[in-house]
Amino acid sequence: MSKRDYYEVLGVAKGASDEEIKKAFKKLAMKHHPDRNQGDKASEEKFKEAKEAYEVLSDGNKRAAYDQYGHAGVDPSLGGAGGGRDFADAFSDIFGDIFGGGAGGRRSHVYRGADLRYNLEISLEEAARGTETKIRVPVLSECEHCLGSGAKPGTEPVACPTCGGHGQVRMQQGFFSIQQACPRCHGSGRVIADPCSHCHGEGRVKKHKTLSVRIPSGVDEGDRIRLSGEGEAGVNGGPPGDLYVQIHLKSHPVFQRDHDDLHCELPISFATAALGGEIEIPTLDGHASIKIPTETQSGKVFRLRGKGIKGVRSQHPGDLMAHLVVETPVNLTERQKELLREFDNCCGGQEGKHNPRAKSFMDKVKAFFAQ
């Protein structure tokens, strides 16, 4: 497929000046650049075509060869004109106008402030019901005296004399040209001749600020609450970062939380486990009663539906799991011991009837050693 005339591609006359060629290419580059036309193959091809045309017509030697011999005069494979000035230099100011940098103008170097994290420890009750608390956070805030410029009030930062305010310097090493951040201004393009005495030219000072944090009901261990704009101040007028309050739950004397469910151990006496009865169980909302069936074994779990916690992202509250633990009596009197011995004698020879789990276990043990 034959190439179009480079002047036709840029839409300029053959006798157009360098400035007219540059303006024409700039207009096409801004319209068809791939970063502005993601996935548009037609625009990408037009950008490449305009770039190729500008690379030739912006170079005096290549343009002369093209005017005399056409495309053959600038085709390296056919011995056409090569070399010339660094196309990246000619291109940098074009892209600078498109993307906010380049050799033709000062770089803004505006940076967003850093995000911060604050670890907040709350009780299980506060997590379940929600609360509001105040926290004191150390942050880097914008200096009130210089308003973040870093320069003494009444003065302003000036363009860096080393890089001319560009923020970048170019180093030539043989045939290669390397662009890097200016060592004096560190890429900002500005230097402060007379720094602010309060922030010492940083534009930010360390402060402590007190913030009110609303904890929604149902938060859990590890949840984060975002306070927009309460992080560190930005640089050169950039927006502040955010503050993330990370939730940690204190250990509770009665309950253990498992997402929306609660668990607790419920000790009961040997007599209650054997004979059954009704006992009270604590919940976060007060007390509830549960009926213990006769002959209840240790480890039995009773579920109280809806007595857990309604999580932040949950439709319904979780459940409360009461794990029964049959407690062995301690500090017995002689009379109590005598009664227990009498009870044990009454059960003698009837282990299978009164202690089925123990008999089953012993039968398994005997079968194991009999192998």
Beta strands, then each sheet from edge to edge (+ up, - down):
strand 1: 116-122
strand 2: 131-142
strand 3: 158-159
strand 4: 168-173
strand 5: 176-181
strand 6: 190-191
strand 7: 204-215
strand 8: 224-227
strand 9: 243-249
strand 10: 256-258
strand 11: 261-269
strand 12: 277-283
strand 13: 286-292
strand 14: 301-304
strand 15: 320-327
sheet 1: 1+ 9+ 8-
sheet 2: 2+ 7-
sheet 3: 3+ 6-
sheet 4: 4+ 5-
sheet 5: 10+ 11- 15- 14+
sheet 6: 12+ 13-
end
